[in-house]
Every structure is written in structure tokens, then in C-alpha cells.
């Protein structure tokens, strides 16, 4: 009996297509026939308003979710860090692929070489420079370390942002390393920002499907990487418990070493002046609620005031 075609929903940026094509190849290797279906997202259509001013979660996923619920596609492929902590009713996580590079990357303007890895290891160093990024998380962490920095808004897919940087008078821009690496755009001069905690689930690719679509769920199940799924779940739990989204400077990274979960998280005020960090470690079998536990400790140690101030627009 011939298997029905699995329709894979994707945004049409080169990075989104790389992710969808990766899933397509994996499914084809397992004997399935696939078809890519391109869906425009609000985040792709509006390239001028900073993400934190658009006022909604899921701007890169909502259009695909609608197409999924309307049975126009069978699965959707997302950068997991873009996925809201609460999936829409009727949609479930089908798989999380093995994680790529979780780091943030400082990409220097081709004509400006005044920033070095050694300089970035010096907190409060005099960095009177201009950096482009629309990520409030990246801005807050950078401002906390280098208060003299000026920021510029930078939106668009990775190719567009790289071109804008090249044609600007900015000193540098911040990107997710995984995105640039996946489309072959990481410059040799780029610097990994080792001290910057990533967004929850950064570097991970998530597949979602309708909860009642047994065929698609069964097809995707073998693609799931258990380690990545566990670590990203803890990071997303941390984000959800802090009631955070794209508009809040919340960072988290969970990693497994020697059967232990190492969890690091942080919450900052938007201006970067306030910062609360946490690090915890537990055996894997005891770590199911580690993200929630870490978030509650943050809230109890001053985090609630920061969250309340952000929610009140202060």
C-alpha cells in the first residue's frame, strides 16, 4: 500500500527551507514521500517593526499553525526558539531534531576589526560601538556587560540581515550561530559570545503536527532526539514559568554531562541594569521539573519585581 504524501509546511526563507528540507530528507530516507508547502508568516512580512513591539508571540509560527489546523499541511517545521511555550489547541510536538550550535555569534562589519575575542572577555570594557540586533534578550545581556553600546534594529532573514550589516556603518551584528552555519554564511571572522546565555531552545528544530494525525506523528517519532527534547523542554519550562516570550530578556541552557543535567538561566531588566542568574545540577532521573524549580527561585529572589515592571511597561 502506497504511503500518503506528507505535506511539510515551511516559511520560505533560506534558513526555514534548509530546516524543512532536512526533515524532508530524513522522512524520505524512512520511506515516506514528502512535499514542501511554503507559507508566509507575519514575521517575514513585517521587516521594520522590532519584534518586541509587535506585541504577539508566535509571529513566525502562527501562519503555519493555521495552515496545519486547516489541513493544508500535515507537519510544520520551526526554529524551536520561535515556538510559543503554549502550542495551539489541536497541535502537538511531534519531534525535536538533534540540536545544533546554541551560541550567539558576533558578526563584525567587513571593514571594522576593532572587536576581538580577548576584548569580549573583559566585562565593562570601553566598547563605544554600534551593534545591530532586534533581540531584547541579546541587547539586555550586552548592555549589562558593556553599558556604553548603541543598538540598532535589525530585522529580516539571515541573508537580508547580513547584507544590511555589510551596507551599514554599524560595527557588528548579533546572530544565532546555528542559523548562519546551516546556510553557509558564518564568516571566518565571527566571534562566538561565550558568556551570553542563549534563548531557550536556541539551535533546536521542532516538528509539530495535529494531535489526531497518527500517521504524521508516527512518521516523525524516529526523528526525535531524546537528549535535545529533554533539555529544550526544561528551558521552555523555565521560560513559561517566568511568563516570558519574545519580548522578555530570558535566557536558558540545559546540558547533559555524566548523567547529570546542568541548567543555567537568567532574567534581566530590559535596560540590562538588573540581572538575576541561576545554575543548578541534578541527576537526569530527578530533573523533570528543573526548569520550573529554577524559574521559581529566580522569581523569589527578585525576579518577580523585574517581570512585573516589564508587564506594566516600566
N, C-alpha and C positions, 0 to 999 in steps of 0.2 A: 504494500500500500504506500502510495506517494505521500510524503510529509507535506503539509500545507506550508506555504511561504511565510516566513517570519518577517513582518514589516518593522524595520528599525527606524524610529523617529530620531532626528538629529537636527541641531542648528546647522547653518551652512557655512560657518567659519571653518578655516582650515584645521584648527585645533579640534573643534567639535567633530568634523568629518574624520580626522585621524582616530578619534576615540570610537566613533561608530564603526569605522572600517575595521578597527582592531576587534571589536565584538563580532562583527560580521564574519571575519576570517576564522575566529575561534568556533563560531557556530557551524560554519561550513566544514571545518575540519571534523566536527562531530556528526556530519551527515545531513545537516539542515540546509535548506535553500533560503536565502535572505534577500531582502530588498530594502534599500535606503530610501527614506521619505524625508525630505527637507521641510522644516517648519521654522518660520521666523519667530523670534522672541522679542518681547518688549525691550529687553536689554540690548539687543542688536539694533533695533530701530531708533532708539534714543541714545545718541552718542555724545550729547552735550551736557546733559544734567548729571552731576555727580551721583553715584549710586546711593549715597546716604541721604540725598534729597528726594529720591524717587518715592520714598515712603512705603515701599512694599517689599515683602520677602518673596523669593522665588521668581524674580523678574526674568531669569534665564531659564526657568523650568516650567512656568505656568502654561505657556502655549503648547508645550509638548504634553503636559498633563491633560490639557483639554482634548488634544488630539487622541490621546490614549483612552480617555473616558468615552469619547465619541466613536471609538472603534475604528479610527482612521489609521492607527498604527497598533502594533502588538507589544512592543517594548520601546522604552526611551533610554538613551544613554546620556548621563550627566557627569560633569565635574562634580564630585560629591560635595565639595565645599560650597557649591552654589545651591544645594538642595536644602529647603527649609527643614527645621527639626521635626515638623509635623507634616507627614505626607497627606495629600488629599484623601478623603474617604473613597475607598474602592481601589486605591493604588498601594502597592507594597514593594518593598525592596526585594528584588529577585536575585541579585548577586553584587558583590564588590570585588573588582579585579585586584590583583596584587599591586600594592602601592608603588608609585614612582617616587622621585625626589620630592621630599616635603619642604625643602628650604625656600626662602625668599632670596631673590637674586638682585644685586645692584648692577644695572647695565649703564656703563659710562657713555656719555656723548662721545662720538668718534674723535672729536678734536680736543677733548678735555681729559687729562690724565692725572689730575691733582688729587684724586682719592685713591688710597691704597689699602690693601688688607690690613697692614700694620696700623694705619690711622684708625680704621674701624674698630680696632681692639681697645681704643682709648676712650672711655666714657668722658663726656663733657669736653672733648677736644674741640678746638675752634674750627667749626665747619660752617662757614658763612656761604652756603651754596644753595642752589635751587634744585629740588628733586620733584619729579612728576609721579603722581600716583593718586588714584581716586579712593584707595582703600583707607578707611578711617583707622583700621587696626594698624596698618603699616605706619601711617602718619603719627599716631599716638605713641607707638613704641620708639620711633625715631626721635620725636620731639622730647621724649623722656630722657634720651641719651644725649642728643645734640640739640639743645633748645634754640640755637641760632639759625636753624634751617628754614628756608622758604619752600612752600609746597605749591605745585601747580596741578590742576585737574588733568587727568589723562584717561580717556575712555576709548573703547573700540577693541577689536580683536587684536591678537598679539602682533600680527603683521602691521596693522594700522598704527598701533602704539609705537612699534619700533621705528616706523617711518616718521611719525610725529617727533620722536626724540631726535632723530637724525637731522630734521629740518628746524630744530628749535635752538634757543640759546640756553637751555637747561644744562645743568652739569650731569644729571643722571636720571634714571627712572627705575622703579622697583617692579619686578615681575615675579611670578611663581616660576621657579626653576623648571618644574616638570613640564609646564606649557611650552616654554622655549625649546627644551630638549626634544619634546615629541615632534615638533615641526621643523627641527634642524636649524633653529635660529639663535641658539645660545652663542654669544660672542666669546672668543678666547680671552678677552679682557674682563669679562663679567666676574663679579665678586660675590660669593655666597655669604649671606649675612648670618653668620653662625649664632650670634647672640639673639636674633629675632625669632620669637616663637611663631610658628605658622598658624594659619586659620585652622579650626577644627576640620579634619578630613582632607586637608590640602594634599594634593598629589594622588588622590584616590579617584577611581572611576566607578560610578554606580549605575546599575541597570535596574529599572523599575518596570513593573507590569501590572495588569489588572489582577486583583486578588482572586478572581474567579476563573482566570485563564490558566488552567492546569498545564496545558501544553507548553506555553511560553515559560512558565515557572520551572517546569521540569527540564526544559532545554537549557535554561540559564544556570541551574543549580550547580553543574560541574565546573562552571567558570568562577565560582565563589572562592576567594582566598580567605580561609578562616582567620588567619592572623590579622590581616588588614581589616576584615569585617569587625573583629572584636575591638581592635584599637580605635577605629573610627567611631564605633558605637559609643565607647567611653568618652571620646572627645565631643561627640554630638550631645551626649547626656549632660556633659559639663556646660555646653552652650545653652541647651534648653533650660536647665535648672537656673541659670543666670538670666533667663528670659532674653537672650541675645539673638541678634540676627546680623544682616549686612551692615547695619547702622551702629553697631557697638564694637568697641575695641577689645574683643575677647579672643584669646589665643589658647591653643591646647595641643599637646602632643603626647600620645601614649605609645610606648615601645616595649617589646618583649625581649628580655635578656635572661638566660638561665632560668626559665620557667617563672620569671617574675615580671609583673607589669610595672614599668617605670612611667609615672604620669607627671607631666609638668603643665601648669596652666597659669594664666594671668588675666587680670582685668585692669584696664586703665581708664582714666577720665579722658574725654575727647581731646583736651589740650595737652595730655601727656604728663601733667604735673603730679597726678596721683597714680600710684601703681601698687597693686596687690598681687603677689605671686604665691604659688604653692607647688610643692613637689611631694609626691607620695609614692610608695612602693608596696606592692602586695603580691603574694603568690597568685598565679592565674586563677586557681580554683576559688579564690576569695575576692576576686576583683570585679565581679559583675556590676556592683554599684559604685565603683571607684570614681567615675566621673561625677555622679550625684554627690557623693561624700565630699569630694574636693570643692565642688561649687558651693555647697552649703558652708564649708569652712571659710571660703572667700567672703560669702555674704555676712557671716557672723563676725568677721574681722575687718569690717569697714566697707565691704563691697556693696552692701545694700544701699548705703548713702550715695555711692557713685551711680548705681543703677537708677535709683530714684531721681537723682539730679538729671540724668540723661532722659528719663521718661518724661520729666517736667520741662525739658527743653532748656535746662540751665547749663 
